[in-house]
């Protein structure tokens, strides 16, 4: 592995993270908060470390191994240096807490260790939201877009970062594809910000929640999350944009260019829409009988929570810990699913679940027809067997981590419901789980 090239790219990435701290510094200065000094020092340290790393190393050819190394180490270093504002501002008492909060941000998990969000400095809260927005589309994808001279190495970085079964190019050059994705991402964020302001949010809150909605992250400036605004309009707008953010951005790009039929032609999107619809109906009916007095209230809160949990956004408009057991069980299952491949969501992704279901059907069919040759098809196209094997391996590995993680937490004395909820929520980048890590806890 070319460690010189990897280190050089990591240095540039650190410099980019450091420069992004200028935005929360602006809000800290605007509100004259106690976090001004923290951001100034963090910018100097982070940009300085990035520049020094670039000067001490040389750029070189980027292959598969280098691409995956930069993608993996990039998250580790970004979270490490991104935790500096939390420590220097006194928001977190230890590096472990600060690192958890920052990694939860960059990975758009949304789990938090902060107990009183509304008392935190405005700059710190904006930095939390910004880490999710940067991590939503992917800081490595942003990196590819900002540094167009990566050559073939740009594709290796892009391929290592973008989720899904394949990393599709929208345009001939991979840097142009990365730029197109980020322009689309930024444009949708600005549109959402305007719509939230029309619903009564001020600029600061609207910008923060636009960041964390588009990233399907879930950080909020309110202790009560979205229910703190108590607005059906805001809940409805955020629900729509969560659904958009959980859609494959390649499809969104083609829709905006006038090819709207591509959505209904896409098998994964149809499956994703069907799962949302079925889960919403089931949870609404369950809550109608056990939590709410009328179907309208039940539909309002159930639909928002189903969308927020399945896509890994993690916003809350109600304390679903008070819901019937059936509703909570459905939400637990949804934590595994995620949105579409190529979106900003976490979880297994709908496309992998669809492949697993078709694989299971094919194996049952072979039991009845042992001599049949049955290729696995998604949307009329045959999925190559190596891809099917990779998907099955990923899903088995995912479930194995869930089981091991759950057993580990129960060994520390956590009850089984909280353990399962915590592991499912963090693996799927959801944020709030069940039990002691539910929506009313941290």
NUSELUM-488521 format. One record per residue: residue in three letters; x, y, z of N, C-alpha, C in turn. Coordinates in pm, whole numbers, padded with zeros to 5 digits, always signed. Each point is the difference from the previous one (the first is absolute). Layout:
BEGIN
ALAXYZXYZXYZ...
END
This chain:
BEGIN
UNK+00084-00120+00000-00084+00120+00000+00087+00125+00000UNK-00040+00099-00078+00075+00126-00010-00043+00093+00114UNK+00067-00014+00115-00037+00077+00118+00029+00149-00018UNK+00098+00034-00083+00029+00141-00027-00121+00067-00065UNK-00057-00067-00101-00118+00055-00069-00120+00006+00093UNK-00020-00105+00082-00111-00001+00095+00012+00114+00100UNK+00121+00018+00055+00022+00105+00100-00019+00139-00061UNK+00044+00016-00124-00014+00129-00068-00148+00037-00018UNK-00080-00099-00041-00143+00024-00019-00070+00026+00133UNK+00044-00071+00105-00059+00023+00132+00033+00140+00050UNK+00118+00049-00034+00036+00137+00037-00090+00101-00065UNK-00029-00019-00129-00090+00091-00071-00142-00007+00059UNK-00040-00122+00037-00132-00018+00058-00012+00072+00134UNK+00105-00007+00082+00001+00071+00128-00010+00151-00020UNK+00073+00050-00099-00005+00143-00028-00142+00042-00040UNK-00068-00085-00075-00138+00028-00041-00093+00002+00121UNK+00018-00096+00092-00081-00004+00123+00025+00125+00084UNK+00127+00039+00011+00033+00120+00077-00063+00126-00057UNK+00003+00014-00132-00059+00118-00064-00152+00002+00017UNK-00062-00118+00007-00146-00005+00018-00042+00054+00137UNK+00095+00004+00095-00031+00055+00133-00018+00151-00002UNK+00031+00065-00112-00021+00144-00011-00149+00034+00008UNK-00085-00090-00049-00145+00024+00003-00056+00006+00143UNK+00029-00100+00085-00047+00013+00139+00068+00115+00074UNK+00124+00036-00040+00066+00115+00061-00079+00127-00028UNK-00057+00011-00121-00082+00115-00033-00118+00013+00096UNK-00070-00113+00026-00115+00003+00091+00043+00027+00144UNK+00117-00051+00038+00051+00028+00133+00027+00150+00016UNK+00056+00062-00104+00026+00145+00003-00131+00078-00002UNK-00097-00049-00080-00128+00069-00011-00073+00005+00134UNK+00003-00111+00073-00068-00005+00129+00092+00034+00117UNK+00128+00033-00033+00099+00033+00104+00002-00107+00111UNK+00008-00126-00046-00002-00111+00094+00136-00029+00061UNK+00002-00086+00100+00126-00037+00066+00085-00096-00081UNK-00048-00039-00119+00071-00099-00081+00086+00062-00110UNK+00015+00133+00000+00080+00067-00105+00144-00048+00005UNK+00059+00004+00118+00141-00040+00016+00018-00148-00038UNK-00099-00083+00034+00009-00142-00029+00009-00025-00151UNK-00079+00073-00077+00003-00021-00145+00126+00058-00064UNK+00046+00112+00049+00124+00057-00055+00116-00096+00020UNK+00013-00054+00122+00108-00095+00028-00017-00129-00080UNK-00124-00046-00013-00026-00124-00074+00037+00015-00147UNK-00032+00116-00058+00034+00025-00140+00151+00002-00019UNK+00070+00069+00089+00146+00008-00010+00063-00139+00011UNK-00045-00079+00098+00057-00133+00022-00031-00094-00117UNK-00125-00001-00045-00041-00095-00104+00061+00035-00135UNK-00010+00127-00040+00060+00041-00128+00151-00016+00007UNK+00061+00036+00114+00144-00013+00016+00045-00144-00014UNK-00072-00093+00064+00036-00142-00010-00015-00050-00142UNK-00104+00045-00069-00019-00041-00139+00110+00051-00092UNK+00038+00126+00017+00107+00060-00083+00132-00070+00026UNK+00032-00025+00126+00126-00068+00033+00004-00140-00059UNK-00112-00070+00006-00006-00136-00056+00020+00003-00151UNK-00052+00101-00065+00019+00015-00145+00145+00031-00034UNK+00064+00085+00081+00139+00038-00025+00098-00114+00024UNK-00032-00086+00095+00091-00110+00036-00015-00122-00089UNK-00102-00001-00085-00025-00116-00085-00012+00042-00146UNK-00003-00100-00087-00012+00026-00143-00125-00069-00053UNK-00062+00067-00098-00117-00061-00064+00047-00112-00092UNK-00087-00095-00025+00036-00112-00085-00124-00068-00055UNK+00019-00117-00062-00108-00072-00063-00092-00061+00106UNK-00130+00007-00024-00100-00052+00092-00066-00122-00062UNK+00012-00114+00068-00065-00123-00044-00115-00036+00091UNK-00045-00126-00011-00113-00045+00082+00031+00009+00149UNK+00117-00052+00039+00034-00003+00142+00017+00141+00055UNK+00066+00085-00077+00018+00139+00044-00135+00072+00013UNK-00090-00027-00095-00131+00064+00004-00078-00037+00125UNK-00003-00129+00033-00071-00043+00119+00069+00049+00127UNK+00132+00008-00003+00074+00050+00117-00033+00146+00028UNK-00004+00081-00106-00033+00142+00017-00143+00016+00049UNK-00093-00079-00056-00140+00010+00041-00017-00038+00148UNK+00069-00109+00042-00013-00045+00139+00072+00093+00097UNK+00126+00030-00029+00078+00086+00090-00051+00143-00002UNK-00061+00041-00112-00054+00135-00009-00106+00025+00106UNK-00089-00100+00020-00103+00013+00104+00063+00009+00139UNK+00102-00084+00023+00064-00004+00132+00066+00134+00033UNK+00076+00052-00096+00069+00128+00024-00096+00117+00005UNK-00100+00001-00087-00097+00110-00001-00072+00008+00134UNK-00037-00116+00056-00067-00001+00130+00094+00041+00111UNK+00127-00041-00010+00097+00034+00105+00024+00150+00007UNK+00026+00062-00114+00025+00144-00002-00132+00079+00012UNK-00110-00059-00050-00129+00067+00012-00051+00005+00143UNK+00058-00081+00087-00040+00000+00141+00064+00114+00079UNK+00100+00067-00060+00070+00108+00072-00093+00111+00049UNK-00094+00051-00083-00089+00106+00050-00081-00042+00123UNK-00044-00125+00004-00078-00047+00115+00084+00000+00127UNK+00127-00039-00013+00088-00005+00117+00039+00139+00044UNK+00044+00082-00096+00050+00134+00033-00111+00093+00049UNK-00124-00024-00044-00112+00083+00046-00060-00051+00131UNK+00043-00117+00044-00050-00054+00126-00133-00072-00013UNK-00045-00024-00123-00127-00071-00018+00010-00147+00036UNK+00119-00056-00017+00026-00139+00036+00115-00003+00101UNK-00016-00082+00101+00099-00003+00108+00117-00092-00028UNK-00011-00085-00101+00108-00093-00032+00013-00015-00150UNK+00116-00050-00044+00021-00022-00142-00096-00108-00052UNK-00027-00102+00084-00091-00108-00041-00138+00055-00033UNK-00052+00089+00086-00131+00060-00026+00001+00084-00127UNK+00104+00082-00015+00011+00088-00116+00014-00079-00129UNK+00080-00108+00006+00021-00083-00118-00129-00072-00039UNK-00075-00048+00102-00128-00064-00026-00096+00096-00069UNK-00010+00122+00053-00092+00099-00055+00036+00035-00144UNK+00130+00016-00025+00045+00038-00135-00015-00115-00098UNK+00038-00121+00041-00016-00115-00089-00147-00026-00028UNK-00085+00019+00100-00144-00012-00020-00049+00103-00102UNK+00066+00116-00001-00035+00103-00097+00044-00034-00141UNK+00129-00028-00017+00053-00028-00134-00063-00124-00063UNK-00035-00099+00082-00063-00120-00055-00152+00014-00007UNK-00052+00117+00036-00143+00033-00001-00082-00096+00087UNK+00062-00050+00107-00072-00089+00091-00101+00077+00083UNK+00043+00113+00057-00094+00083+00076-00011-00035+00147UNK+00068-00105+00046+00002-00030+00143+00082+00107+00070UNK-00039+00039+00120+00068+00110+00067+00024-00029+00147UNK+00107+00058+00056+00026-00011+00143-00037+00129+00072UNK-00039+00103-00075-00037+00128+00061-00135-00013+00069UNK-00010+00057+00120-00123-00013+00078-00090+00122-00010UNK+00058+00117-00028-00080+00123-00011+00045+00076-00124UNK-00058-00036-00112+00044+00054-00129-00023+00150-00011UNK-00111+00048+00051-00037+00140-00019+00089+00097+00079UNK+00078-00052+00095+00091+00087+00076+00138+00006-00063UNK+00024-00080-00104+00131-00001-00065+00018+00126-00085UNK+00125+00045-00018+00027+00117-00086-00050-00024-00142UNK-00044+00107-00064-00058-00012-00135+00102-00051-00102UNK+00124+00040+00013+00103-00047-00091+00020-00149+00009UNK-00002-00054+00122+00015-00144+00021-00116-00077-00062UNK-00122+00049+00020-00116-00067-00059+00005+00003-00152UNK+00049+00112-00054+00011+00008-00146+00107-00097-00051UNK+00108-00015+00075+00106-00094-00039-00052-00143+00002UNK-00084-00034+00099-00061-00132+00004-00079-00025-00128UNK-00082+00097-00038-00083-00015-00120+00086-00005-00126UNK+00104+00081-00003+00086+00004-00119+00075-00131-00018UNK+00044-00063+00110+00068-00130-00014-00093-00102-00065UNK-00128+00006+00034-00094-00093-00063-00019+00032-00147UNK-00009+00127-00033-00019+00037-00140+00121-00040-00084UNK+00120+00020+00053+00121-00041-00072+00007-00151-00014UNK-00039-00071+00105+00005-00144-00003-00113-00063-00079UNK-00110+00074-00020-00115-00054-00071+00032-00041-00142UNK+00047+00092-00080+00042-00033-00134+00137-00068+00001UNK+00077+00028+00105+00131-00063+00014+00112+00103-00015UNK+00081+00014+00104+00110+00096-00007+00101-00043-00105UNK+00009-00131-00026+00094-00046-00103-00052+00037-00139UNK-00133-00008-00020-00057+00042-00129+00021+00150-00019UNK-00017+00077+00107+00029+00143-00006+00146+00023-00035UNK+00086-00080+00059+00143+00009-00025+00031-00023-00149UNK-00065-00100-00057+00020-00029-00143-00046+00117-00086UNK-00111+00063+00042-00053+00113-00075+00090+00123+00010UNK+00061+00021+00117+00083+00119+00022+00137-00013-00066UNK+00054-00123-00001+00133-00021-00058-00013-00081-00129UNK-00018+00068-00113-00025-00069-00127+00122-00065-00062UNK+00120+00021+00054+00121-00053-00062+00040-00136+00056UNK-00095-00073+00054+00031-00131+00056+00014-00108-00107UNK-00047+00030-00120+00011-00096-00108-00081-00125+00027UNK+00058-00116-00036-00068-00126+00023-00023-00029+00147UNK+00082+00061+00086-00017-00020+00143-00131+00054+00051UNK-00058+00099-00071-00128+00055+00042-00109-00104-00005UNK+00005-00088-00101-00101-00105-00008+00014-00100+00113UNK+00125-00030+00039+00021-00094+00110-00056+00057+00130UNK+00020+00129+00024-00055+00063+00120-00152+00003-00006UNK-00054+00036-00116-00145+00007-00019-00063-00137+00021UNK+00062-00102-00055-00052-00136+00010+00003-00051+00144UNK+00104+00041+00074+00012-00044+00139-00101+00070+00091UNK-00048+00117-00041-00086+00080+00087-00148-00018-00029UNK-00039-00009-00127-00141+00000-00038-00063-00135+00032UNK-00113-00003+00074-00065-00126+00035-00079-00057-00116UNK-00039-00125+00015-00080-00064-00104+00077-00113-00066UNK-00061-00062-00101+00064-00111-00068+00105+00046-00099UNK-00012+00124-00047+00098+00054-00094+00002+00151+00011UNK+00112+00057-00037+00014+00146+00002-00018+00051-00143UNK-00120+00044-00033-00031+00041-00137+00053+00140-00030UNK+00053+00016-00119+00042+00131-00047-00118+00069-00066UNK-00024+00124+00041-00104+00078-00066+00057+00067-00124UNK+00128+00035+00007+00069+00071-00107+00129-00074-00033UNK+00061+00030-00116+00119-00076-00041+00114+00002+00102UNK+00027+00115+00061+00109+00010+00097-00055-00016+00142UNK+00074-00074+00083-00049-00027+00134-00004+00127+00084UNK+00090+00095-00025-00004+00126+00075-00125+00080-00037UNK-00042-00008-00126-00123+00067-00043-00122-00065+00066UNK+00004-00133+00015-00108-00070+00068-00009+00044+00145UNK+00115+00007+00068+00003+00043+00140-00053+00142+00014UNK+00039+00088-00090-00049+00139+00004-00150+00006-00023UNK-00049-00079-00096-00144-00001-00029-00080-00046+00121UNK+00051-00103+00069-00069-00050+00120-00003+00106+00108UNK+00112+00070+00019+00005+00101+00106-00083+00124-00035UNK-00006+00035-00127-00086+00113-00041-00146-00034+00025UNK-00039-00123-00034-00137-00046+00025-00030+00000+00149UNK+00092-00050+00078-00012-00008+00146-00015+00140+00061UNK+00084+00092-00044-00004+00138+00050-00130+00069-00041UNK-00043-00021-00124-00122+00064-00049-00122-00044+00078UNK-00011-00131+00024-00113-00052+00078+00004+00053+00143UNK+00120+00016+00056+00014+00054+00136-00052+00143+00007UNK+00032+00080-00099-00044+00140-00002-00151+00010-00018UNK-00057-00085-00085-00145-00001-00019-00070-00036+00130UNK+00051-00101+00068-00058-00042+00128+00011+00112+00103UNK+00112+00068+00003+00019+00110+00096-00108+00108-00020UNK-00027+00035-00124-00102+00102-00029-00138-00047+00045UNK-00033-00126-00028-00130-00054+00038-00017-00004+00152UNK+00107-00032+00073-00009-00003+00146-00016+00141+00056UNK+00064+00097-00062-00017+00138+00045-00143+00048-00024UNK-00061-00045-00109-00141+00033-00026-00091-00061+00106UNK+00049-00106+00066-00078-00064+00105+00022+00058+00138UNK+00081+00105+00009+00017+00067+00128+00137-00015+00064UNK+00087-00081-00055+00136-00012+00054+00082+00123-00033UNK+00091+00039+00090+00092+00108-00035+00113-00057-00086UNK+00085+00086-00053+00104-00042-00093+00092-00104+00062UNK+00038+00022+00125+00093-00091+00067-00059-00140+00013UNK-00121-00011+00053-00064-00131+00016-00027-00066-00135UNK-00044+00080-00096-00031-00054-00132+00125-00057-00067UNK+00112+00069+00013+00124-00046-00061+00049-00127+00069UNK-00005-00002+00133+00042-00119+00073-00084-00122-00039UNK-00131+00015-00001-00086-00114-00029+00000-00037-00148UNK+00033+00094-00087+00018-00034-00141+00123-00089-00017UNK+00107+00036+00070+00123-00081-00004-00029-00143+00045UNK-00064-00013+00116-00016-00133+00059-00113-00080-00065UNK-00093+00068-00065-00104-00073-00074+00056-00058-00129UNK+00069+00083-00078+00056-00048-00126+00104-00109+00023UNK+00070+00007+00112+00100-00102+00033-00062-00123+00064UNK-00133+00004+00024-00072-00102+00077+00079-00031+00127UNK+00036+00108+00071+00082-00014+00120-00079+00007+00129UNK-00082+00104+00017-00088+00005+00116+00041+00092+00112UNK+00118+00063-00007+00034+00097+00104-00097+00117-00008UNK-00038+00052+00117-00092+00112+00006+00054+00105+00096UNK-00054+00121-00008+00037+00106+00093-00094+00002+00120UNK-00094-00093+00004-00096-00007+00110+00014-00132+00075UNK-00018+00004+00131+00003-00122+00079-00108-00098-00044UNK-00115+00053-00037-00114-00083-00039+00002-00034-00149UNK+00107+00034-00070+00012-00026-00144-00113+00072-00074UNK-00057-00059-00103-00100+00066-00083-00130+00026+00076UNK-00032-00083+00098-00124+00025+00075+00009+00127+00083UNK+00123+00055+00015+00016+00126+00070-00063+00117-00074UNK-00021-00016-00132-00063+00105-00081-00152-00017-00006UNK-00048-00121+00025-00144-00030+00004-00073+00058-00122UNK+00052-00033-00120-00056+00055-00123-00022-00111-00102UNK-00126-00029-00035-00026-00100-00105+00066+00038-00133UNK+00007+00132-00029+00062+00045-00126+00148-00039-00002UNK+00072+00033+00108+00143-00031+00006+00023-00151-00007UNK-00082-00077+00071+00012-00145-00004-00023-00053-00142UNK-00101+00056-00068-00030-00044-00136+00111+00032-00097UNK+00055+00122+00006+00109+00040-00089+00123-00087+00024UNK+00033-00021+00126+00119-00080+00032-00020-00145-00045UNK-00122-00053+00016-00029-00136-00046+00026-00015-00149UNK-00050+00096-00078+00019-00005-00146+00147+00003-00036UNK+00078+00087+00065+00141+00011-00035+00083-00116+00054UNK-00045-00063+00108+00067-00124+00042-00020-00107-00106UNK-00123-00011-00052-00028-00097-00105+00085+00026-00124UNK+00018+00128-00033+00084+00037-00115+00145-00038+00027UNK+00048+00032+00121+00140-00027+00034+00031-00149+00004UNK-00102-00082+00028+00019-00144+00007-00013-00067-00136UNK-00021+00078-00104-00008-00051-00137+00138+00008-00064UNK+00029-00095-00086+00127-00001-00072+00020+00134-00072UNK+00110+00068+00029+00023+00133-00058+00021-00006-00151UNK+00038-00114-00050+00008-00016-00145-00138+00014-00063UNK-00100-00061+00064-00138+00012-00049-00048+00145+00009UNK+00030+00065+00113-00040+00140+00016+00060+00088-00108UNK+00125-00027-00034+00069+00078-00104-00074-00014-00133UNK-00038-00123-00034-00070-00023-00126-00141+00059+00002UNK-00066-00003+00117-00133+00059+00012+00007+00150-00025UNK+00098+00066+00058+00015+00144-00017+00038+00038-00143UNK+00051-00095-00073+00033+00026-00140-00115-00038-00094UNK-00118-00028+00062-00120-00021-00081-00044-00143-00021UNK+00076-00095+00053-00036-00141-00018-00067-00052+00127UNK-00126+00040+00021-00071-00037+00122-00039-00146+00006UNK-00011-00066-00117-00043-00140-00002+00105-00093+00060UNK+00122+00049+00015+00107-00087+00050-00028-00047+00143UNK-00077+00079+00077-00032-00039+00138-00085-00126+00003UNK-00111+00001-00075-00091-00115+00000+00061-00120-00071UNK+00097+00023-00085+00066-00111-00068+00106-00067+00087UNK+00037+00065+00108+00107-00052+00086-00058-00096+00103UNK+00046-00125+00001-00054-00103+00089+00026+00033+00146UNK+00118+00054+00029+00031+00032+00138-00091+00110+00054UNK-00026+00104-00080-00085+00109+00044-00142-00050+00025UNK-00051-00087-00086-00134-00056+00020-00006-00081+00129UNK+00103-00078+00025+00006-00079+00122+00008+00090+00123UNK+00081+00105-00010+00016+00097+00107-00132+00069+00032UNK-00072+00044-00102-00129+00063+00019-00102-00096+00061UNK+00004-00125-00043-00092-00099+00054+00025-00027+00147UNK+00127-00007+00040+00034-00023+00140-00047+00116+00088UNK+00019+00123-00049-00045+00119+00074-00152-00005+00019UNK-00072-00031-00108-00146-00002+00004-00052-00107+00094UNK+00052-00121-00010-00046-00111+00084+00029+00028+00147UNK+00122+00045+00030+00037+00028+00139-00085+00113+00058UNK-00025+00103-00080-00081+00112+00048-00142-00044+00033UNK-00060-00082-00086-00136-00049+00024-00005-00085+00127UNK+00095-00090+00016+00001-00089+00117+00019+00078+00130UNK+00095+00093+00001+00027+00076+00122-00117+00094+00030UNK-00059+00058-00104-00115+00090+00020-00117-00076+00063UNK-00029-00118-00051-00111-00080+00055+00030-00045+00142UNK+00126-00037+00025+00039-00042+00135-00012+00115+00099UNK+00045+00118-00040-00007+00117+00088-00143+00051+00017UNK-00081-00017-00103-00140+00042+00009-00071-00078+00110UNK+00038-00124+00018-00064-00084+00101+00063+00019+00138UNK+00129+00041+00005+00066+00000+00129+00063+00128+00047UNK+00013+00103-00086+00073+00120+00042-00075+00130-00028UNK-00077+00006-00108-00066+00125-00037-00151-00023-00014UNK-00074+00107+00022-00145-00011+00001-00064+00010-00137UNK+00074+00046-00101-00060+00011-00134+00103-00035-00106UNK-00049-00034-00116+00086-00050-00107+00091+00109-00056UNK-00042+00127+00003+00080+00109-00054+00127+00020+00081UNK-00013+00007+00132+00117+00015+00087+00092-00122-00012UNK-00061-00117-00006+00079-00122-00012+00080+00000-00130UNK-00064+00040-00111+00068+00004-00129+00111+00106+00000UNK-00027+00115+00060+00100+00109+00004+00129-00045+00066UNK-00010-00054+00119+00120-00037+00075+00061-00131-00049UNK-00084-00092-00043+00049-00130-00047+00079+00014-00130UNK-00056+00076-00095+00066+00018-00129+00137+00067+00018UNK+00004+00104+00081+00127+00070+00022+00103-00093+00062UNK-00041-00076+00102+00094-00085+00071+00046-00118-00084UNK-00089-00056-00079+00038-00111-00090+00105+00047-00099UNK-00025+00114-00063+00096+00054-00098+00133+00035+00066UNK-00007+00066+00116+00122+00043+00069+00084-00118+00048UNK-00065-00106+00047+00073-00115+00053+00055-00087-00113UNK-00081-00029-00101+00046-00089-00107+00116+00061-00078UNK-00004+00129-00022+00106+00065-00075+00121+00034+00087UNK-00011-00026+00131+00113+00029+00088+00013+00146+00038UNK-00104+00079-00028+00007+00142+00033-00004+00022+00151UNK-00090-00069+00068+00001+00004+00146-00069+00119+00064UNK-00061+00089-00080-00082+00104+00060-00116-00065+00075UNK-00051+00070+00101-00118-00051+00070-00107+00109+00008UNK-00123-00038-00028-00114+00090+00017-00090-00050+00111UNK+00034-00117+00056-00076-00058+00110+00091-00096+00077UNK-00032-00025+00124+00074-00097+00080-00054-00139-00030UNK+00061-00067-00098-00054-00129-00043+00023-00111+00103UNK+00072+00029+00109+00012-00097+00108-00135-00026+00067UNK-00093+00094-00016-00134-00013+00058-00096-00072-00095UNK+00047-00035-00119-00085-00065-00099-00019-00148+00033UNK-00098-00066-00062-00020-00145+00020+00123-00080-00042UNK+00011-00120+00053+00116-00085-00028+00014-00030-00150UNK-00112-00018-00069+00005-00028-00143+00066+00116-00075UNK-00037+00122+00033+00058+00118-00067+00151+00006+00023UNK+00042-00023+00124+00144+00005+00030+00074-00114-00068UNK-00064-00115-00011+00064-00113-00069+00021+00030-00148UNK-00099+00063-00062+00013+00038-00141+00113+00101-00018UNK+00007+00098+00091+00108+00099-00008+00136-00066+00015UNK+00011-00101+00087+00127-00071+00016+00042-00068-00130UNK-00095-00062-00068+00029-00064-00130+00042+00105-00102UNK-00067+00114+00000+00030+00105-00097+00140+00057+00018UNK+00053-00006+00123+00135+00050+00026+00105-00072-00083UNK-00030-00124-00040+00095-00077-00079-00004+00037-00148UNK-00110+00056-00047-00024+00007-00143+00071+00114-00071UNK-00009+00121+00054+00061+00114-00067-00078+00041-00124UNK+00059+00091-00077-00063+00047-00123+00059-00068-00121UNK-00001+00070-00112+00053-00055-00125+00152+00010-00004UNK+00061-00087-00077+00143+00012-00025+00029+00131-00073UNK+00115+00061+00029+00033+00126-00063-00072+00118+00060UNK-00057-00018+00122-00066+00110+00071+00084+00038+00121UNK-00053+00088+00084+00074+00043+00119-00035-00084+00123UNK-00075-00109-00018-00046-00079+00113+00101-00105+00042UNK-00028-00060+00118+00081-00111+00049-00076-00131-00018UNK+00027-00097+00089-00069-00127-00006+00052-00090-00112UNK-00068-00112-00018+00041-00096-00103-00021+00053-00141UNK-00095+00086-00019-00045+00055-00128-00105-00092-00063UNK-00099+00062-00061-00112-00072-00059+00043-00097-00109UNK+00099+00038-00078+00041-00084-00112+00057-00132+00050UNK+00074+00003+00112+00057-00124+00054-00111-00089+00057UNK-00098+00061+00067-00110-00078+00055-00081-00063-00113UNK-00018+00074-00109-00072-00053-00115+00075-00119-00060UNK+00133+00011-00010+00081-00111-00051-00013-00121+00091UNK+00004+00022+00131-00013-00111+00096-00134-00071-00013UNK-00109+00077-00016-00133-00060-00015-00010-00079-00130UNK+00054+00054-00107-00004-00071-00128+00089-00125+00004UNK+00111+00010+00072+00089-00116+00017-00072-00111+00076UNK-00072+00037+00109-00074-00098+00078-00109-00066-00086UNK-00071+00081-00080-00103-00055-00089+00062-00096-00102UNK+00117+00038-00053+00065-00086-00100+00039-00134+00060UNK+00050+00000+00124+00040-00125+00063-00121-00089+00029UNK-00112+00059+00039-00122-00078+00020-00049-00058-00132UNK+00011+00078-00106-00042-00047-00133+00087-00117-00045UNK+00128+00006+00033+00092-00108-00039-00028-00129+00076UNK-00059+00011+00119-00036-00120+00074-00107-00078-00075UNK-00091+00073-00064-00108-00063-00077+00048-00039-00139UNK+00090+00083-00058+00051-00025-00135+00154-00004+00006UNK+00056-00111+00047+00145-00006+00024+00086+00017-00125UNK-00053-00025-00117+00080+00012-00123-00017+00136-00067UNK-00083+00083+00057-00025+00130-00063+00119+00093+00016UNK+00026+00077-00105+00103+00105+00003-00074+00134+00012UNK+00006+00059+00119-00080+00119+00028+00093+00116+00034UNK+00025+00089-00095+00082+00118+00032-00077+00097+00088UNK+00070+00069+00085-00064+00098+00088-00009+00133-00075UNK-00122+00050-00012-00022+00123-00076-00054+00111+00089UNK+00048+00120-00022-00051+00120+00066-00037+00100-00110UNK-00127+00034-00010-00043+00093-00103+00025-00049-00140UNK-00011-00131-00019+00019-00057-00133+00144-00028-00036UNK+00096+00043+00082+00141-00024-00027+00054-00110+00090UNK+00083-00086-00055+00060-00109+00076+00109+00054+00091UNK-00007-00037+00127+00104+00041+00095+00110-00105-00003UNK+00124+00039-00027+00110-00098-00006+00014-00076+00132UNK+00038-00127-00009+00012-00083+00120+00102+00054+00100UNK+00115+00057-00045+00091+00059+00099-00064+00113+00080UNK-00088+00077-00066-00070+00108+00071-00098-00058+00101UNK-00072-00106-00040-00093-00065+00092+00075-00054+00122UNK+00113-00064-00023+00079-00054+00111+00049+00112+00091UNK+00041+00112-00060+00045+00114+00080-00110+00056+00087UNK-00121+00010-00056-00115+00052+00075-00034-00094+00115UNK-00003-00130-00027-00033-00096+00105+00105+00003+00110UNK+00126+00011-00038+00106+00009+00099-00012+00124+00086UNK-00033+00112-00064-00019+00126+00074-00112-00013+00102UNK-00114-00056-00043-00116-00010+00089+00026-00095+00116UNK+00068-00111-00026+00034-00094+00107+00095+00068+00100UNK+00097+00071-00052+00095+00072+00086-00072+00106+00084UNK-00093+00069-00062-00077+00104+00068-00079-00059+00117UNK-00071-00110-00027-00080-00064+00104+00089-00058+00109UNK+00116-00054-00039+00094-00056+00099+00049+00109+00096UNK+00031+00118-00054+00043+00111+00086-00114+00040+00094UNK-00123-00001-00052-00115+00033+00084-00012-00097+00117UNK+00013-00129-00026-00012-00102+00105+00113+00014+00102UNK+00123+00013-00050+00116+00013+00090-00010+00127+00083UNK-00040+00110-00065-00014+00128+00071-00106-00005+00107UNK-00114-00066-00032-00108-00012+00097+00044-00082+00120UNK+00067-00112-00025+00048-00084+00110+00103+00074+00086UNK+00083+00080-00065+00103+00076+00073-00064+00101+00095UNK-00102+00072-00050-00065+00100+00085-00078-00065+00115UNK-00061-00115-00025-00069-00069+00109+00101-00050+00104UNK+00122-00031-00043+00104-00042+00094+00038+00113+00095UNK-00021+00124-00043+00028+00116+00085-00120+00039+00085UNK-00106-00079-00006-00114+00023+00087-00117+00073-00063UNK+00009+00034-00129-00110+00070-00067-00109-00101-00034UNK-00126+00040+00016-00110-00092-00029-00006-00031-00149UNK-00066-00110-00036+00002-00050-00138-00063+00098-00098UNK-00110+00067+00040-00064+00096-00091+00092+00117-00030UNK+00062+00056+00103+00091+00112-00020+00123-00043-00079UNK+00050-00120+00024+00118-00050-00071-00028-00016-00148UNK-00111-00064-00032-00037-00018-00141-00024+00134-00067UNK-00070+00090+00070-00027+00132-00058+00125+00079-00022UNK+00095-00004+00096+00124+00076-00012+00085-00049-00116UNK+00015-00131-00012+00083-00056-00107-00063+00021-00137UNK-00131-00025-00010-00069+00020-00128+00006+00146-00043UNK-00017+00091+00096-00002+00143-00032+00137+00051-00042UNK+00106-00049+00064+00134+00049-00036+00051-00068-00127UNK-00029-00127-00018+00040-00068-00124-00069+00062-00121UNK-00127+00034+00016-00077+00058-00110+00009+00150-00009UNK+00086+00063+00084+00015+00146+00001-00133+00070+00027UNK-00080-00057+00091-00132+00055+00029+00006+00107+00108UNK+00071-00029+00111+00008+00093+00112-00076-00053+00119UNK-00127+00041+00020-00077-00051+00113-00039-00146-00020UNK+00002-00077+00110-00036-00140-00010-00125-00028+00080UNK+00007-00102+00086-00112-00040+00083+00043-00006+00145UNK-00094-00001+00092+00030-00014+00140+00079+00117+00055UNK+00113-00030+00063+00081+00103+00065+00074+00089-00101UNK-00003-00034-00127+00060+00085-00103-00108+00049-00096UNK-00122+00011+00052-00114+00041-00082-00001+00148-00031UNK-00106+00050-00063-00006+00139-00047+00003+00104+00110UNK-00037-00039+00123+00000+00096+00111+00130-00005+00080UNK+00094-00087-00044+00126-00017+00072+00116+00050-00087UNK+00124-00022+00047+00117+00034-00082+00099-00115+00005
END
